[in-house]
Amino acid sequence: MRQESAVVVQSDNTRIAAAEHAAVKSVARVRRRLFLASDPGLTVQPTASVTRSVHFVETHIDQPITLDDMAAAAGFSKFHFSREFKARTGMAPGAFLRGYRVVRAMDHLRNSTERIGAVAAAAGYRSAAAFSRAFRKVTGSTPHLFRMTHHLRADKLDRDSA
């Protein structure tokens, strides 16, 4: 029985690590596409307006941000902005925003002992429930399970280095 639970924990750890990697990779891909002169994955290059919207997200991430806010930062209507952002980054604006917030929250969960609600607020979510839904959608795991997994890995690293 104990061996089965160890396999389940190892399986959860592997799944969470893969989801974390995927979330970080998708946000990094958008940032790379915005700031590299040529990306072979894109047929069109990002514009200054799309770059402004990403900068807006980065500087206002602790506040509620809507598609209208991102579009206003870019100087477009929300419909034109959505098409333009997706064409130039390969990702929908909402998916980018959600991924960026979750990646930021992963850092908080990894490096602090703040309550999940405080981490949610720092990432710009109005409620812990909305944060948990978004976190699960991006990573496939709950913030609580992610934190537990991280602490298990940190404890193991501490024991291995001693």
C-alpha positions as CSV (number, residue, x, y, z in Angstrom):
1,M,0.0,0.0,0.0
2,R,2.8,2.4,0.9
3,Q,4.6,1.7,-2.4
4,E,1.4,2.5,-4.3
5,S,1.0,5.9,-2.6
6,A,4.7,6.6,-3.4
7,V,4.0,5.9,-7.1
8,V,0.9,8.1,-7.0
9,V,2.9,11.0,-5.5
10,Q,5.7,10.5,-8.0
11,S,3.1,10.5,-10.8
12,D,1.6,13.7,-9.5
13,N,5.0,15.3,-9.2
14,T,5.8,14.4,-12.8
15,R,2.5,15.7,-14.1
16,I,2.8,18.9,-12.1
17,A,6.4,19.5,-13.3
18,A,5.3,18.9,-16.9
19,A,2.4,21.3,-16.6
20,E,4.7,23.9,-14.9
21,H,7.2,23.6,-17.7
22,A,4.4,24.0,-20.4
23,A,3.0,27.1,-18.8
24,V,6.4,28.8,-18.4
25,K,7.4,27.7,-22.0
26,S,4.2,29.2,-23.5
27,V,4.7,32.6,-21.8
28,A,8.4,32.6,-22.7
29,R,7.5,31.8,-26.3
30,V,5.3,34.9,-26.6
31,R,8.0,37.0,-25.0
32,R,10.6,35.6,-27.3
33,R,8.4,36.3,-30.3
34,L,7.8,39.8,-29.2
35,F,11.5,40.7,-28.7
36,L,13.3,38.7,-31.4
37,A,13.8,40.2,-34.8
38,S,12.8,37.1,-36.6
39,D,11.0,34.0,-35.4
40,P,10.7,31.2,-37.9
41,G,7.3,30.2,-36.3
42,L,5.7,33.4,-37.3
43,T,4.7,34.6,-40.8
44,V,4.2,38.2,-39.5
45,Q,6.3,40.0,-36.9
46,P,5.0,41.6,-33.7
47,T,4.2,45.2,-33.8
48,A,5.0,47.9,-31.2
49,S,1.3,47.9,-30.3
50,V,1.3,44.2,-29.4
51,T,4.5,44.7,-27.5
52,R,2.9,47.6,-25.6
53,S,0.0,45.4,-24.5
54,V,2.4,42.8,-23.2
55,H,4.3,45.5,-21.3
56,F,1.0,46.7,-19.9
57,V,0.2,43.2,-18.6
58,E,3.7,42.9,-17.0
59,T,3.4,46.2,-15.2
60,H,-0.2,45.9,-14.1
61,I,-0.3,42.1,-13.4
62,D,-1.3,42.6,-9.7
63,Q,-4.5,44.4,-10.9
64,P,-7.6,43.0,-12.7
65,I,-6.9,43.3,-16.4
66,T,-9.5,42.9,-19.1
67,L,-9.3,42.4,-22.8
68,D,-10.5,46.0,-23.2
69,D,-7.5,47.1,-21.1
70,M,-5.0,45.2,-23.2
71,A,-6.6,46.5,-26.4
72,A,-6.5,50.1,-25.1
73,A,-2.8,49.7,-24.4
74,A,-2.3,48.5,-27.9
75,G,-4.5,51.2,-29.4
76,F,-7.0,48.8,-31.0
77,S,-10.6,47.7,-30.6
78,K,-10.8,44.5,-28.6
79,F,-11.9,42.6,-31.7
80,H,-9.0,43.8,-33.9
81,F,-6.6,43.4,-31.0
82,S,-7.6,39.8,-30.4
83,R,-7.0,38.9,-34.0
84,E,-3.7,40.9,-34.2
85,F,-2.3,39.5,-30.9
86,K,-3.1,35.9,-31.9
87,A,-1.6,36.4,-35.4
88,R,1.6,37.9,-34.1
89,T,2.2,35.8,-31.0
90,G,0.4,32.5,-31.8
91,M,-1.6,32.8,-28.5
92,A,-4.9,34.4,-27.7
93,P,-4.6,37.4,-25.4
94,G,-6.7,35.7,-22.6
95,A,-4.5,32.6,-22.7
96,F,-1.4,34.7,-22.5
97,L,-2.8,36.7,-19.6
98,R,-3.8,33.6,-17.7
99,G,-0.5,31.9,-18.4
100,Y,1.5,35.0,-17.3
101,R,-0.5,35.2,-14.0
102,V,-0.1,31.5,-13.3
103,V,3.6,31.6,-13.9
104,R,3.9,34.5,-11.5
105,A,1.8,32.7,-9.0
106,M,4.0,29.6,-9.3
107,D,6.9,31.7,-8.2
108,H,5.0,33.0,-5.2
109,L,3.8,29.5,-4.2
110,R,7.3,28.2,-4.6
111,N,9.0,31.0,-2.6
112,S,6.6,32.1,0.0
113,T,4.3,30.8,2.7
114,E,1.5,33.3,1.9
115,R,-2.0,32.0,1.9
116,I,-3.5,30.9,-1.5
117,G,-5.9,33.9,-1.3
118,A,-3.0,36.3,-0.9
119,V,-1.1,34.7,-3.8
120,A,-4.3,35.0,-5.9
121,A,-4.6,38.7,-5.1
122,A,-0.9,39.3,-5.9
123,A,-1.4,37.6,-9.3
124,G,-4.4,39.9,-10.0
125,Y,-7.3,37.6,-9.3
126,R,-10.4,38.8,-7.4
127,S,-11.0,35.5,-5.6
128,A,-9.1,32.4,-4.6
129,A,-11.8,30.3,-6.5
130,A,-11.2,32.1,-9.8
131,F,-7.4,31.7,-9.2
132,S,-7.7,28.0,-8.5
133,R,-9.8,27.5,-11.7
134,A,-7.3,29.3,-13.8
135,F,-4.3,27.6,-12.2
136,R,-5.9,24.2,-12.8
137,K,-6.7,25.1,-16.4
138,V,-3.1,26.0,-17.1
139,T,-1.3,23.4,-15.0
140,G,-3.8,20.6,-14.5
141,S,-3.2,20.9,-10.7
142,T,-4.5,22.9,-7.8
143,P,-2.3,25.6,-6.2
144,H,-2.4,23.7,-3.0
145,L,-1.1,20.5,-4.6
146,F,1.6,22.5,-6.5
147,R,2.8,24.0,-3.2
148,M,2.8,20.6,-1.5
149,T,4.8,19.2,-4.3
150,H,7.2,22.0,-4.3
151,H,7.8,21.7,-0.5
152,L,8.3,17.9,-1.0
153,R,11.0,18.6,-3.6
154,A,12.6,21.3,-1.4
155,D,12.7,19.0,1.6
156,K,14.3,16.3,-0.6
157,L,16.9,18.7,-1.9
158,D,17.7,19.7,1.7
159,R,18.2,16.1,2.8
160,D,20.3,15.2,-0.2
161,S,22.6,18.2,0.3
162,A,23.1,17.4,4.0
